[in-house]
């Protein structure tokens, strides 16, 4: 127990306060009311959790290790982390038989230390498939190659990761076949590769939440309209066949150049998915600017307004279980990378909650308000 301070000691301490520049100080009278401590600023995790949802972001473990500002923002605001690149097949096994699990292990250890969860993104994605596996699939048409990959990943992580994007981006209504992308899996195994992948994922991770994840549903144009119909048709097919599908991930890469959001179209799509017994996750939210002109405040307001409109459209459904942004800071946005590779002094796209110096922006406030006020 620390030594008890005498009145003489307290008076002496009071005399030091002005000299230290700490402002006026006086001992509290016994029985006098005490001001409560200042309220802790509300976080995005708080806002989401108040409605039984979660907030998260896509991250890279190397960036968390190198950037204290990013790490602080993640620890403050996130309940869920998505590995941005390191859980994709071509990251895990760039060369056949040579495995790199270290970054995913690191992210899982980080999340466990801080009471977070990790989303499994992704088991199968055409663009995330190593070249050697693509060649073998098309040459041999042997499903054991797929089984081996699914077993290896789920045996290692199925007990630590509860949510999995099993199939990523299977929809293509422009150059596809019956609304499905003619990706390497479709060409090698036909359209039922989706059923087979989901069934194997369920067998190897029986308690997991299994998801099909895709993009391009947000806007009032013929392409997005067709894509909304296609994802509902795929979900209906999978549910009718008894395939283990628990949810749909809607990526929500918003784009200010595409005109107004299809509010009724989005709600109709979501309503049909929910009616099939599926839950929805907003998995990759960010906003692509249509112009870099204007001051930062004006640009940020446009991004925030689009974010708010989208979330107010989607979060009327209690079955939307969480919102994940594709990054937290403009410093690490994939939308900034192409422009900055071309022009060294190019400004970053301002489509994430924090700016490049890890200061919260108008999008942060829009997220917080939409999550807190939603259904």
C-alpha positions in Angstrom: 0.0 0.0 0.0 1.4 3.4 -0.8 2.2 5.8 2.1 -0.6 8.0 3.2 -0.2 11.7 2.2 -0.4 14.2 5.1 -2.1 17.6 4.8 1.3 19.2 4.9 2.4 17.1 1.9 -0.8 18.0 0.0 -0.3 21.7 0.6 3.3 21.4 -0.5 2.2 19.7 -3.7 -0.4 22.4 -4.4 2.3 25.0 -4.1 4.2 23.3 -6.9 1.4 23.3 -9.4 1.7 26.9 -10.7 5.4 26.5 -10.9 5.0 23.5 -13.1 2.5 25.2 -15.4 -0.2 22.7 -14.6 -2.9 25.3 -13.8 -4.9 25.9 -10.6 -5.3 23.2 -8.1 -7.0 22.8 -4.8 -7.6 19.8 -2.6 -11.1 18.3 -2.9 -13.3 18.9 0.2 -14.7 15.7 1.7 -18.1 15.0 0.4 -17.8 17.5 -2.5 -18.9 16.2 -5.9 -16.2 14.9 -8.2 -16.2 15.5 -11.9 -16.4 12.3 -13.9 -13.3 11.5 -16.0 -13.6 12.7 -19.6 -15.5 10.3 -21.8 -13.4 8.0 -23.9 -13.9 8.9 -27.6 -16.3 6.5 -29.3 -14.6 4.2 -31.8 -15.9 2.4 -34.9 -15.8 -0.8 -32.9 -18.0 0.8 -30.3 -20.4 2.1 -32.9 -20.7 -1.3 -34.6 -20.9 -3.3 -31.4 -23.7 -1.2 -30.1 -25.9 -2.7 -32.8 -24.5 -6.2 -32.6 -22.2 -5.8 -35.6 -18.5 -5.6 -36.0 -16.1 -3.2 -37.8 -12.9 -4.3 -39.4 -10.3 -3.5 -42.0 -8.0 -5.2 -44.4 -4.3 -5.0 -43.3 -0.9 -6.3 -44.0 1.2 -7.5 -41.1 4.4 -5.8 -42.4 2.6 -2.4 -42.5 1.3 -2.9 -39.0 4.9 -3.5 -37.8 6.3 -0.5 -39.6 3.6 2.1 -38.9 2.8 3.0 -35.3 -0.1 5.3 -36.5 -1.7 2.5 -38.5 -1.3 0.0 -35.6 -2.8 2.5 -33.2 -5.8 3.0 -35.5 -6.3 -0.7 -35.9 -6.1 -1.3 -32.2 -8.6 1.5 -31.5 -11.2 0.8 -34.1 -11.1 -2.8 -35.3 -12.7 -6.0 -34.1 -11.9 -8.0 -37.2 -8.9 -8.0 -39.6 -8.8 -9.3 -43.1 -5.4 -10.3 -44.6 -5.1 -8.1 -47.6 -2.9 -10.4 -49.6 -1.1 -13.0 -47.5 -3.9 -15.7 -47.3 -4.3 -15.9 -51.1 -3.0 -19.1 -52.7 -0.2 -17.3 -54.7 1.1 -15.8 -51.5 1.0 -19.0 -49.5 2.5 -21.2 -52.3 4.1 -19.0 -55.0 6.2 -22.0 -56.1 4.8 -25.5 -55.8 5.6 -27.1 -52.5 7.2 -24.0 -51.1 5.0 -22.5 -48.4 5.0 -19.1 -46.7 2.6 -19.1 -43.8 4.6 -16.7 -41.6 2.7 -13.4 -42.4 -0.7 -15.1 -41.7 0.6 -16.6 -38.5 1.9 -13.2 -37.5 -1.5 -11.5 -38.1 -3.3 -14.2 -36.3 -1.0 -13.9 -33.3 -1.4 -10.1 -33.3 -5.2 -10.4 -33.5 -5.3 -13.0 -30.7 -3.2 -10.8 -28.4 -5.6 -8.0 -28.9 -8.9 -9.8 -28.8 -9.7 -9.5 -32.5 -10.8 -12.0 -35.1 -9.5 -12.7 -38.6 -11.6 -13.2 -41.8 -10.3 -15.9 -44.1 -9.8 -14.1 -47.4 -9.7 -16.0 -49.6 -9.5 -19.8 -50.4 -10.2 -19.6 -54.2 -9.7 -16.5 -56.4 -8.7 -16.6 -60.0 -6.3 -13.7 -59.8 -4.9 -15.1 -56.5 -4.0 -18.5 -58.0 -0.3 -19.2 -58.7 0.7 -19.8 -62.3 1.9 -23.3 -61.7 -1.5 -24.3 -60.2 -3.4 -22.7 -63.1 -1.3 -24.7 -65.6 -1.8 -28.0 -63.7 -5.5 -27.4 -63.4 -6.1 -26.9 -67.0 -3.8 -29.7 -68.1 -4.8 -32.4 -65.6 -8.4 -31.4 -64.7 -7.7 -33.2 -61.4 -9.7 -32.0 -58.4 -7.1 -33.4 -56.0 -5.1 -30.2 -56.6 -8.0 -28.2 -55.2 -8.5 -30.6 -52.4 -4.9 -30.4 -51.4 -5.0 -26.6 -51.2 -8.2 -26.5 -49.2 -7.1 -29.2 -46.8 -3.7 -27.6 -46.2 -5.1 -24.1 -45.5 -8.1 -25.2 -43.5 -6.2 -27.8 -41.5 -3.8 -25.0 -40.4 -6.3 -22.2 -39.9 -9.8 -23.7 -39.8 -9.8 -23.8 -36.0 -8.5 -20.1 -35.7 -10.5 -18.4 -38.4 -14.3 -18.5 -38.2 -15.3 -16.7 -41.4 -14.1 -17.7 -44.9 -14.5 -16.2 -48.3 -14.5 -19.6 -49.9 -15.0 -18.4 -53.5 -14.1 -14.9 -54.5 -15.5 -13.0 -57.5 -17.3 -15.9 -59.4 -19.8 -13.5 -61.1 -19.4 -12.2 -64.7 -22.4 -11.1 -66.7 -20.5 -9.7 -69.6 -18.1 -12.3 -70.8 -19.2 -15.2 -68.5 -21.3 -18.3 -68.9 -24.8 -18.1 -67.3 -23.6 -15.3 -65.1 -20.5 -17.0 -63.9 -16.9 -15.9 -64.6 -15.0 -18.2 -67.0 -12.1 -18.3 -64.5 -9.5 -21.1 -64.3 -11.7 -23.1 -61.9 -14.7 -22.9 -64.2 -12.7 -23.9 -67.2 -11.1 -26.8 -65.5 -14.0 -28.2 -63.5 -17.2 -26.5 -64.7 -19.7 -24.4 -62.8 -20.1 -26.8 -60.0 -16.6 -26.0 -58.7 -18.4 -23.6 -56.4 -20.5 -26.3 -54.8 -17.5 -28.6 -54.5 -15.4 -26.0 -52.8 -18.1 -25.0 -50.3 -18.7 -28.7 -49.5 -15.0 -29.4 -48.9 -14.7 -26.2 -46.8 -17.6 -27.4 -44.6 -16.1 -30.8 -44.2 -12.8 -29.4 -43.1 -14.2 -26.5 -41.0 -17.6 -27.6 -39.9 -18.2 -24.6 -37.6 -17.1 -21.9 -40.0 -19.2 -19.2 -41.6 -18.8 -19.9 -45.4 -19.2 -17.0 -47.8 -19.2 -16.2 -51.6 -17.7 -12.8 -52.0 -18.1 -10.4 -55.1 -18.2 -6.8 -56.3 -20.1 -4.6 -58.6 -23.7 -4.4 -57.2 -23.9 -0.7 -56.2 -24.9 1.5 -59.1 -27.8 2.3 -61.3 -26.5 0.9 -64.6 -27.2 -2.2 -66.7 -24.0 -4.0 -65.7 -24.5 -3.6 -61.9 -28.2 -4.5 -62.4 -27.3 -7.7 -64.1 -24.7 -8.5 -61.5 -27.2 -8.1 -58.7 -29.5 -10.6 -60.4 -26.6 -13.0 -61.0 -25.5 -13.1 -57.4 -29.1 -13.8 -56.3 -29.4 -16.6 -58.9 -26.2 -18.2 -57.8 -27.2 -18.0 -54.1 -30.6 -19.5 -55.0 -29.0 -22.4 -56.9 -26.6 -23.1 -54.0 -29.3 -23.1 -51.4 -31.7 -25.2 -53.5 -29.0 -27.9 -53.9 -28.3 -28.0 -50.2 -24.8 -26.6 -50.6 -23.3 -25.2 -47.4 -23.5 -21.5 -47.9 -24.0 -19.2 -44.9 -23.5 -15.7 -46.4 -22.7 -13.4 -49.2 -19.9 -10.8 -49.1 -20.6 -7.6 -50.9 -17.3 -5.8 -51.5 -18.6 -2.3 -51.8 -15.8 -0.6 -53.8 -17.7 2.6 -54.3 -16.9 4.9 -57.2 -17.9 8.5 -57.4 -17.7 8.5 -61.2 -20.5 6.0 -61.6 -23.5 8.2 -60.8 -26.2 7.5 -58.2 -26.4 4.5 -56.0 -29.1 2.0 -57.0 -30.8 2.2 -53.6 -33.9 0.2 -54.4 -31.9 -2.3 -56.5 -29.4 -2.9 -53.6 -32.2 -3.3 -51.1 -34.1 -5.7 -53.4 -30.9 -7.8 -53.9 -30.2 -7.9 -50.2 -33.8 -8.7 -49.3 -33.8 -11.7 -51.7 -30.5 -12.9 -50.2 -31.8 -12.5 -46.7 -35.0 -14.4 -47.6 -32.8 -17.3 -48.6 -31.6 -17.5 -45.0 -28.2 -15.8 -45.8 -26.3 -13.2 -43.8 -24.5 -10.3 -45.5 -21.1 -8.9 -44.8 -19.8 -5.6 -46.3 -16.3 -6.9 -47.0 -14.1 -4.4 -48.8 -15.6 -0.9 -48.4 -13.7 2.1 -49.9 -14.5 5.0 -52.2 -12.7 5.8 -55.5 -12.7 9.5 -56.2 -13.8 10.8 -59.6 -11.4 13.8 -59.4 -8.5 15.0 -57.3 -9.5 18.6 -57.7 -10.6 20.8 -54.8 -9.4 21.1 -51.3 -9.1 18.1 -49.0 -12.2 19.0 -47.0 -14.4 19.1 -50.1 -13.0 15.9 -51.4 -13.5 14.2 -48.0 -17.1 15.3 -47.8 -18.0 13.7 -51.1 -16.4 10.5 -50.0 -18.2 10.7 -46.6 -21.6 11.4 -48.3 -21.3 8.3 -50.6 -20.3 6.1 -47.6 -23.2 7.3 -45.6 -25.7 6.8 -48.5 -24.4 3.3 -49.1 -24.5 2.2 -45.4 -27.9 3.8 -44.8 -29.1 1.6 -47.8 -27.6 -1.6 -46.5 -27.8 -1.4 -42.7 -31.6 -1.3 -42.6 -31.1 -5.1 -42.7 -30.2 -6.6 -39.3 -28.7 -9.6 -41.2 -25.8 -7.3 -42.3 -23.4 -8.6 -39.7 -20.3 -6.4 -40.2 -18.6 -3.8 -42.2 -14.9 -4.1 -43.3 -13.0 -1.4 -45.1 -10.3 -2.3 -47.6 -7.6 -0.6 -45.5 -7.9 2.1 -42.9 -5.5 4.9 -44.1 -5.1 6.5 -47.5 -1.4 5.9 -47.1 -2.0 2.2 -47.8 -4.9 2.3 -50.2 -4.8 0.1 -53.3 -6.7 2.9 -55.1 -3.7 5.2 -54.5 -0.9 2.8 -55.6 -1.3 2.9 -59.4 -1.3 6.7 -59.6 1.6 7.0 -57.2 3.6 4.6 -59.2 3.1 6.8 -62.2 3.6 10.1 -60.5 5.8 10.4 -57.5 4.0 13.5 -56.2 0.5 12.3 -56.9 -2.0 12.9 -54.1 -3.5 9.8 -52.5 -7.0 8.8 -53.2 -8.9 9.9 -50.1 -11.4 7.0 -49.9 -10.7 5.5 -46.4 -11.5 6.6 -42.8 -8.0 8.0 -42.0 -5.8 10.2 -44.1 -2.2 9.4 -44.9 -1.1 10.8 -41.6 -3.6 8.6 -39.7 -6.0 11.5 -38.8 -9.7 10.6 -38.9 -11.6 12.3 -41.8 -15.3 12.9 -42.6 -15.6 9.3 -43.8 -14.7 8.2 -40.3 -17.6 10.2 -38.9 -20.0 8.9 -41.6 -19.1 5.3 -40.7 -19.5 6.0 -37.0 -22.9 7.6 -37.4 -24.3 5.1 -39.9 -23.2 2.1 -37.7 -24.5 3.7 -34.5 -27.9 4.7 -36.0 -28.5 1.6 -38.1 -31.1 -1.1 -37.5 
